[in-house]
Amino acid sequence: MNPRRTWRSNVRPAAQLSLAFTGFSYIVFLAPVLIEPFRYPPIAYVANVASVLPHLALFPALYLAIFASVSWPRLPRFGALAVAVLACAYLHASLDIMLLKALFAALAPGLKPPVNLSINVIIYVWLYAFFAAIVGLMISNEAMRIRERQLAEARAAAQEAQLAALRFQLNPHFLFNTLNAISSLILKQRNAEAEQMMEKLSDFLRASLAADPNRAVTLAEELDTILAYLDIEKVRFGDRLVVEIDCPAGLGSASVACFLLQPLVENAVKYAVAPSRTPVRIAISARRAGDDLVLMIADNGAAVPRAVAAPGAGVGLANVRARLEVLYGDRGRLAAEPTADGFACVVTLPFETEAGRAAAE
């Protein structure tokens, strides 16, 4: 029962519910006759049919009155419905008496029809009030389902927008770092390296921009993307950048958010490798801890609190934290702190594979 339906679309449900209540009222009124069949004359069966005939018109009318008042304030709506219920009950009782008198006069002139306007009005008030309550409950339930669906859609849209905003934040961050490095190479007249870096950047951007930023990828795909990025940086830093990746067999199929680790690796390159004059190792490792997947990006550069060391150092950390919260709630966490010889970022998220994710969806 959608309160936003048009009048035309309400015809069918009004008819269905009215027929159901008409049948229910007929059974209720016929029950005494069925319990003691020899106490009542045969005309009683016909009289019961005549008594419920007005339902076929009054139930739909009441249904449409309820539908018409859905958007009204509560007190005027309840008042209008009370008047509608009383009107239907009185009209039905009056029609009932008229039909019964005509029926008995035609088929059983010697019998007096059992009519009492006051009693009939009271009976029909309860019946129409029950009908109105059922219709109102159905409309309320449908409205609640609509609100819940709209809320879920709004939350999904907000989450998608937030993820897109976070994802788009990465491109300027990454491009600024890379283009700044290319500019430095050109200024130092290391043109061959700058050209090589531009080619690798072109390949990397072609692959990254073609990917859906909101979809999940396998850990193996994420690590391949990181290696493509680090290949770009190796052109600039050469032997000063040492990369180690430890991903045990079986974890490569784990599902992770696309580009989740890249900003953490960028921070390691910018704040550990770039200032150093000696080789710096960036170690990327993965392990499973119960139902969680734990990913670590650690370097052995100088022990510097990256989030406050320089402007922009916290952008990558904040981005990853925000994406983890949006995607995984309390189960997505990022811990970032200095170590004895450098800095480490530990990402924890639920462990699930692509196959398991597809099955869940």
Buried (B, 14 or more C-beta within 10 A) or exposed (E): BBBEBEEEEBBEBBBEBBBEBBEBBBEEBBEEBEEEEEEBBEBBEBBBEBBBBBBEBBBBBBBBBBBBBBEEEEEEBEEBBEEBBBBBBBBBBBBBBEBBEEBBEEEBEEEEBEBEEEEBBEBBBEBBBBBBEBBBEBBEEBBEEEEEEEEEEEEEEEEEEBBEEBBEBBBEBBEEBBEEBBEEBBEEEBEEBBBBBBEBBEEBBEEBEEBEBBEBBBBBBBBBBBBBBBBBBBBBBEEBBBBEEEBEEEBBBBBBBBBBBBBBBBBBBBBBBBEBEEEBBBBBBBEEEEEBBBBBBBBBBBEBEBBEBEEEBBBBBBBBBBBBBBBBEEBBBBEBEEEEEBBBBBBBBBBBBBEEEEEEE
